Amino acid sequence: MPASRLLTELQSLGMRLTDTDGAASRRGGAGPSDHKAIQLAGQTVMVPIHTASSHRSPFSASPPGEDGAVMLLRDGAPVGRISFPPQPRYYGLQTSDGVPYWKIALLHGTDVLATTVLQTCIRTADRRTACQFCAIGQSLAAGRTIAHKTPAQLAEVARAAVLLDGVRHMVLTTGTPNLVDRGAALLCESTHAIKAAVALPVQAQCEPPRDAAWYSRLRDAGVDSLGMHLEAATQAVRARIMPGKATVSVARYLDAFRDAVPVFGRGQVSTYLLAGLGDTAAEILALCETLVGIGVHPFVVPFVPISGTPLEAHAPPSPAFMRSVLAPLGRMLRDGHLLSTDVKAGCSRCGACSSQSAYERAAYESAA
């Protein structure tokens, strides 16, 4: 089975875990949640393990053999050897005031440091405006993070993660604190402090600020790449799934992308699209074609329902649906010369939450 097909099936269907070792899985919170990072076929992927569908998955992980090897099984038959990234060494440290480093920033995949600078959002308090898939408050309520990570804390943890664990880039996202800069000011302060402490490429992620001058301010603060995440491709699905965020329309995002790309460069602005929320494959690909034309890298990820959210029972997209999007998208990105490996930092560069990069590689290999 081609690696792209196997990875797509695994991320859509999830995996049942038995007695395995490795880094702890993630429950709740912003970013990839209810997942576990595994290494398979030379790639690190985030695989759902705490969702309802994953409990019915044909995929499972074997207990470690005598040599410590763990096999990925499909219906009980081995399909590949897997491993789990080890616990990061910086997780054992804490700040001078007693905050564990892992509460400030987490390791995503194997070499990406990620944090939600502000673990609250103006949209979450009211279900009429909250994104139905969002779990940003869960890890805060459970005491697994802190509400606001200061620039000094982020710089301290970033430096340790680079020195101790070889982290190669960092993602700074945030809950939306206001409807004006939408978190850009927080991201500027945070990035400036990190860059003063350690040479580390940084992606900042926020909704489009009202004033386009914030893109230059973010760049001048040291931000290498910018993520502005649409989540859904059509305005109808956005209004149904994320009613508050949908007030910033798809058209407004496209204008923001046109403002940001000249500042950061072609391919250094990206957007995250969740497949399986109701957009058709044709609608997702039509938007991606527009984005590629602007110079934005679209990162298409299978939707993973998170426990405790209104969409916890929502079915993830089928592997066939994901292939129908990712195969033509890989060719589209090849033709547009927008490789994920050229993105300096962020979700597109990491690629662990989607098998998209495998389709990018397949498209380039087929044209060689």
C-alpha positions in Angstrom: 0.0 0.0 0.0 1.4 3.4 -0.9 2.5 5.5 2.1 0.1 8.3 1.2 -2.9 5.8 1.2 -1.8 4.2 4.5 -1.3 7.5 6.3 -4.7 8.8 5.0 -6.5 5.7 6.3 -4.8 5.9 9.6 -5.6 9.6 10.2 -9.2 9.2 9.1 -9.9 6.0 11.0 -7.6 6.5 14.0 -5.9 3.7 16.0 -6.7 1.5 19.0 -3.8 1.4 21.5 -2.8 -1.6 23.5 0.3 -1.7 25.9 2.6 0.8 24.2 5.3 3.1 25.4 6.1 6.6 24.3 5.1 10.2 24.9 1.8 11.0 26.4 -1.2 11.5 24.1 -3.1 14.8 24.0 -6.6 15.3 25.3 -8.5 18.6 24.8 -7.0 22.0 24.3 -6.1 23.9 21.2 -4.2 22.3 18.4 -4.2 18.5 17.6 -6.1 17.0 20.5 -7.3 13.4 21.3 -4.2 12.3 19.3 -0.9 10.6 19.7 2.2 11.2 17.7 3.7 8.2 15.9 6.5 7.7 13.5 5.7 5.6 10.4 7.3 5.3 7.0 9.8 8.0 7.8 7.2 10.5 8.8 5.7 11.7 12.1 1.9 11.7 12.1 -0.7 12.7 14.7 -3.2 9.8 14.9 -6.6 10.0 16.7 -6.8 7.6 19.6 -9.3 9.1 22.0 -12.3 9.5 19.6 -15.3 7.3 19.3 -14.4 6.3 15.7 -10.8 5.3 16.8 -12.2 2.8 19.2 -13.7 1.0 16.2 -10.7 1.4 14.0 -9.2 -1.6 12.1 -5.8 -0.2 13.1 -4.1 -1.1 16.4 -0.6 -1.1 17.9 1.0 -4.3 19.0 2.6 -4.6 22.4 6.4 -4.1 22.2 8.3 -7.2 21.0 11.4 -8.6 22.7 13.5 -6.1 20.7 11.1 -3.2 21.7 9.6 -3.0 18.2 5.9 -2.0 18.0 3.9 -3.0 14.9 1.0 -1.2 13.3 -1.7 -3.8 12.7 -4.7 -3.6 10.4 -7.3 -6.1 11.2 -4.6 -7.9 13.2 -2.1 -8.1 10.2 1.1 -6.1 10.4 1.4 -3.2 7.9 4.5 -1.4 9.2 6.8 -0.8 12.2 6.0 2.3 14.2 7.7 4.2 17.1 6.7 6.9 19.5 8.6 10.1 20.0 10.3 10.1 23.5 9.3 12.4 26.2 11.0 15.7 25.6 13.8 16.5 28.1 12.6 20.1 28.6 9.3 18.7 30.1 11.3 18.0 33.3 12.1 21.7 33.9 10.1 24.5 35.4 10.3 28.3 35.7 11.6 30.1 38.8 8.1 30.6 40.0 7.3 26.9 39.7 5.4 26.6 36.3 6.3 23.4 34.5 7.7 24.1 31.0 5.2 21.7 29.5 2.4 23.9 30.7 3.9 26.7 28.7 4.6 25.0 25.4 4.2 21.4 24.1 6.2 19.4 21.6 4.2 18.6 18.5 5.4 15.8 16.3 9.2 15.5 16.9 10.7 18.9 16.4 7.9 21.5 16.6 7.3 23.6 19.7 3.7 24.9 20.0 1.8 27.0 22.4 -1.5 28.9 22.7 -0.3 32.3 24.0 -3.7 33.2 25.3 -5.8 30.2 26.3 -9.1 32.1 26.3 -11.2 33.6 23.5 -13.9 36.2 23.3 -16.1 33.7 21.3 -16.1 30.7 23.6 -18.2 32.0 26.5 -21.4 32.0 24.3 -22.4 28.9 22.3 -24.0 31.2 19.8 -20.6 32.5 18.8 -18.3 29.7 19.8 -16.7 27.4 17.2 -18.3 24.0 17.7 -15.1 22.0 17.4 -13.1 24.2 19.8 -11.6 22.8 23.0 -9.4 25.7 23.9 -10.7 25.9 27.4 -10.5 22.2 28.3 -6.8 22.0 29.1 -7.0 25.2 31.1 -9.9 23.9 33.1 -8.0 20.7 33.7 -4.9 22.5 35.0 -2.8 21.3 32.1 -1.8 24.8 31.0 -1.9 28.5 32.1 -4.2 31.2 30.8 -1.5 33.6 29.5 2.1 32.7 28.7 4.3 35.7 29.1 7.0 36.6 26.5 9.7 35.9 29.1 8.2 32.4 29.8 7.9 31.6 26.1 11.5 32.7 25.5 12.8 30.6 28.4 11.0 27.5 27.2 11.9 27.9 23.6 15.6 28.2 24.4 15.5 25.1 26.5 13.5 23.1 23.8 16.1 24.0 21.2 19.1 23.2 23.4 17.8 20.0 25.0 15.5 18.5 22.3 16.6 19.9 19.0 13.3 21.8 18.3 13.5 23.4 14.8 10.5 25.7 14.6 7.8 27.1 16.8 4.0 27.7 16.4 2.4 30.6 18.3 -1.4 30.6 18.2 -3.9 32.4 20.4 -7.5 32.7 21.3 -9.0 35.9 19.9 -8.8 38.6 22.6 -10.5 41.4 20.7 -12.0 42.3 17.3 -9.3 44.9 16.4 -5.8 43.3 16.3 -7.3 39.8 17.0 -4.2 38.8 19.0 -1.5 40.2 16.7 -0.1 42.5 19.4 0.3 39.5 21.8 2.1 37.5 19.0 4.4 40.4 18.3 5.5 40.7 21.9 6.0 36.9 22.2 7.9 36.5 19.0 10.2 39.5 19.8 11.2 37.9 23.2 11.7 34.4 21.7 13.9 35.7 18.9 16.0 37.6 21.4 16.6 34.4 23.3 17.2 31.8 20.5 17.4 31.5 16.7 14.2 29.7 16.0 11.8 30.1 13.0 8.3 31.1 14.3 4.9 30.9 12.8 2.2 33.2 14.3 -1.5 32.3 13.9 -4.4 34.6 14.4 -7.6 35.9 12.7 -7.0 38.7 10.1 -6.4 42.0 12.0 -8.5 44.9 10.9 -5.5 47.0 10.1 -3.2 45.5 7.4 -0.3 47.3 9.0 -0.1 44.5 11.6 1.4 42.2 9.0 4.5 44.3 8.7 4.6 44.6 12.5 4.5 40.9 12.9 7.3 40.5 10.3 9.4 43.1 12.0 8.9 41.4 15.4 10.5 38.3 13.9 7.6 36.2 12.6 8.8 34.1 9.7 5.4 32.7 8.5 1.8 33.6 9.2 -1.2 31.4 9.6 -4.7 32.7 9.2 -7.0 29.7 9.5 -10.3 29.5 7.6 -11.2 26.1 9.0 -14.1 25.6 6.5 -14.1 26.5 2.8 -17.6 27.9 2.3 -19.4 30.6 4.1 -22.5 28.4 4.7 -20.5 25.8 6.6 -18.5 28.4 8.5 -21.8 30.1 9.6 -23.1 26.8 10.9 -20.0 25.5 12.6 -18.3 28.7 13.7 -20.9 31.4 13.9 -18.8 34.0 15.6 -15.7 33.5 13.5 -17.8 33.4 10.3 -18.5 37.1 10.8 -15.0 37.4 9.3 -16.1 36.2 5.9 -14.2 34.1 3.4 -14.0 37.2 1.2 -12.4 39.1 4.1 -9.8 36.3 4.5 -9.0 36.4 0.8 -8.4 40.2 1.1 -6.2 39.6 4.1 -4.2 37.0 2.3 -3.6 39.4 -0.6 -2.3 41.9 1.9 -0.1 39.5 3.8 1.6 37.5 1.0 3.6 40.6 -0.2 4.9 41.1 3.3 5.9 37.5 4.1 6.5 36.1 0.7 4.8 33.5 -1.5 4.3 30.3 0.4 5.0 31.9 3.8 1.3 32.5 4.5 -0.9 29.5 5.1 -4.4 28.5 6.1 -5.8 25.4 7.9 -8.8 23.7 6.3 -10.8 21.0 8.1 -12.1 18.5 5.7 -15.3 16.7 6.8 -17.3 19.6 8.3 -19.7 19.7 5.3 -17.8 21.3 2.4 -17.7 19.1 -0.7 -14.3 18.1 -2.2 -15.0 20.3 -5.2 -15.7 23.3 -2.9 -12.5 22.7 -0.9 -10.4 22.4 -4.1 -12.0 25.5 -5.7 -10.9 27.5 -2.6 -7.5 25.9 -2.7 -7.0 26.9 -6.3 -7.8 30.5 -5.4 -5.4 30.4 -2.4 -2.6 28.9 -4.5 -3.1 31.7 -7.0 -2.7 34.3 -4.3 0.4 32.5 -2.9 -1.1 31.0 0.2 -0.3 27.4 1.2 -3.6 25.6 2.0 -3.1 22.8 4.6 -6.1 20.4 4.5 -6.6 18.2 7.6 -9.2 15.5 8.3 -11.6 16.8 11.0 -11.1 15.0 14.3 -14.1 15.3 16.7 -12.8 16.2 20.2 -14.5 14.8 23.3 -16.5 17.3 25.2 -17.3 19.6 22.3 -20.7 19.9 20.4 -19.1 18.0 17.5 -17.8 15.1 19.5 -20.2 12.7 17.7 -19.5 14.2 14.3 -18.0 11.5 12.0 -14.6 12.2 10.6 -14.2 12.2 6.8 -13.6 8.9 5.1 -10.3 8.0 3.6 -11.8 8.1 0.1 -13.0 11.6 0.7 -9.6 12.7 1.9 -7.9 11.1 -1.1 -10.4 12.9 -3.4 -9.1 16.2 -2.0 -5.4 15.5 -1.3 -4.4 13.8 -4.6 -5.5 16.7 -6.8 -4.3 19.2 -4.2 -0.9 17.7 -4.3 -0.7 18.2 -8.1 -2.1 21.8 -7.6 0.6 22.6 -5.1 3.3 21.1 -7.4 2.1 23.2 -10.3 1.9 26.3 -8.1 5.5 25.7 -6.7 4.1 25.8 -3.1 5.9 23.0 -1.3 5.2 22.5 2.4 9.0 21.9 2.9 9.6 25.5 1.8 7.4 27.0 4.5 9.8 28.3 7.2 7.6 27.4 10.2 4.2 26.2 11.3 1.6 23.6 10.6 2.2 23.2 6.9 5.9 22.6 7.5 5.3 20.1 10.3 2.6 18.3 8.3 1.9 15.8 11.1 -1.8 16.4 11.2 -2.4 15.5 7.6 -1.0 13.1 5.0 -1.0 16.0 2.5 2.8 16.2 2.3 2.9 12.6 1.0 0.6 13.6 -1.9 2.8 16.6 -2.6 5.8 14.3 -2.8 3.9 11.8 -5.0 2.9 14.6 -7.4 6.5 15.8 -7.7 7.8 12.2 -8.2 5.2 11.5 -10.9 6.3 14.6 -12.8 10.0 13.8 -12.5 
